[in-house]
Each structure stands twice: as C-alpha cells, then as structure tokens.
C-alpha cells in the first residue's frame, strides 16, 4: 500500500530577530534537513520521494511542508515509519520538536498532517 504523508510545521529560531536573519539561518538548516532525508530514504526501502516546500512570509517563523511516500502494508505502520524518518532527519540537522530538545536550534511546531493513499 502506498501512503502519501504531508506534514506542515511552523519552524522558529530563537536567535533570529528579523526576517533576514531567519531566512539566512533556516535556509542552510533546510538544506541539511533535505540531505539527511535523502540519506535516510536510501536506508529505508519503504520510504521515498522526500519533498520540502518553504513559505518564508510568516515571521517570526516559517511554514515548512514536508512530503514523503511510504510503502507499508497498513496506514498505521506507514505513519509510524514516516514519522520516525522525518524526526530523525530533523534531529540530525540540528532541529527539535516544540517543547522538547535543546534551545538554540530550529524549533518545529507541527501545524497539521495529511495522509492520502
């Protein structure tokens, strides 16, 4: 079964005081995030096609959409695998989940998650 998963996050950075700082610092972070996703997708035979879409217009954060396709037997397993891959890539690239992790790196607050078969 093929499951498409799309997450939407508000990504903030404590030390960014203006839009230009935020864009410069998060742009580099998102490049690292994509590199980590590509590495993890290569290690997971059931995960493919990572995509990132960024909207830099929502200061003091940015909206990041991440899409993955996960091939698993059921939707629950697909969601678990996709979430594991995504959060591992976020951590490896220096980010953390809102309310968890250390301060100083990009903070990811999940706005929504959509699945489609």
N, C-alpha and C positions, 0 to 999 in steps of 0.2 A: 504494500500500500504506500502510495506517495502522499506525503503531507507537506504542504507549504505553510511555513510559520513566519509571521511578521511581528516583530516587537517594536514598540515605539518608546523611547526614553527621553526624558529631559536630562541633559548632561550639563552639570555645572562645575565650576572650578573656583575654589575659594579665593585664590590669589589674583584672579582676573578682575580688575577694577573697571575696565572699559571694554567695549566690543572688540576693538582691535587686538587687545591682549588675549581675549577669549578665543578669537578666531585663530590667531597665530599658534597658541599653545594646543588647542584642541585639534587643529588640522594635522599637526605632527602625531598626536595621540591616535587619531583615527587611521592614519597610515599604518601605525604599529598594530592597531587592532585588526585591520584587514590582513596584514602579514601573518598574525597569529591565527586568524580564522582559516587562512589558506593552509597553514601547517597542520592545524587540527583536522580540517576536512580531508587532507591527504591521509591522516592516520585512522579516520573513521570511514569505513567503506559505505556506510548508510547515509552519510551527510554530504551534501553537495551544493553548489551554486550560491556561495555567500555573496550578498549584496549589501552595500551601505548607501543610504541617502541622508544627506545632512541639510537642515534648514537653519542657517545662522542668524535668522532675523528675530529670534525670541529672547533677547538679552534680558536677564543675566545668565541665561543658559542657552543651549541649542537643542533642537529636536533632532534626534538620530533615529532613523528607521533601519532595522537590520532584518534581512530576509534570509532564510535557509530552507532548503528542501531536504526532508528526512524520509528515507525509505525504511519503514518498520512495519511489522505485522499489524499493530494497532495504534490508534491515535495517542493513547496514554504513553506508550513506550516512545513514540516519535517525539512527543512534547518533552519527555524526560531527557532523551538524548540531545535534542536541540538545545534545551536549556543548559545542560552540562557543558556542551561545546561552547556556547556563547559566553557563559560566565567564566569559563577557564580562559578564553581569549581576552575577555575584559580584564581579568586579574593579571594575566601575563603582560598586558600592555600598560599596566600601571593604574587601572581604574578600580573602583569599588562600588558596591551596592549601597544605596542610601540607607543610613542607619547602621552600616557595617563597615569594617575595614578602617584604614588609617586616613587621616586628613592629609591634604596636600595633593592628592591625585584627583583625576576626574571622578565625579560622583554621579552615578546612574540611578535616577528615579524612574521606575517603569510607569509609563502612562497607559499602555494597552498592549494586548497580544491578540492576534487574529490568526486563526487556522483555516485552511482550505485544503480539500483533497484534490 
